[in-house]
Amino acid sequence: MITAGYASTLAFELRKNDEGEIFVRTKFTNGTTGFETIALYGHKGEIALNELLYRLDVSIYDPQMNAPF
């Protein structure tokens, strides 16, 4: 019997700034390397949670909207 040892992880890091706004950082690893940050909707590093939720909501209804990656 052959078993594959594949694994990957998608992590969402949340942080709150001094003004109380929540930011999301998305990280990915395929199990063989360390985590790398994924830029969502053109943001490098972090995106405000309210903007991420807005963009996800709009992209559900608008197939012409750019993909998040």
Stockholm file with secondary structure:
# STOCKHOLM 1.0

chainA/1-69         MITAGYASTLAFELRKNDEGEIFVRTKFTNGTTGFETIALYGHKGEIALNELLYRLDVSIYDPQMNAPF
#=GR chainA/1-69 SS CCCCCCCCEEEEEEEECTTSCEEEEEEEECSSSCCEEECBTTBSSEEEHHHHHHHHHHHHHCTTSCCCC
#=GC SS_cons        CCCCCCCCEEEEEEEECTTSCEEEEEEEECSSSCCEEECBTTBSSEEEHHHHHHHHHHHHHCTTSCCCC
//
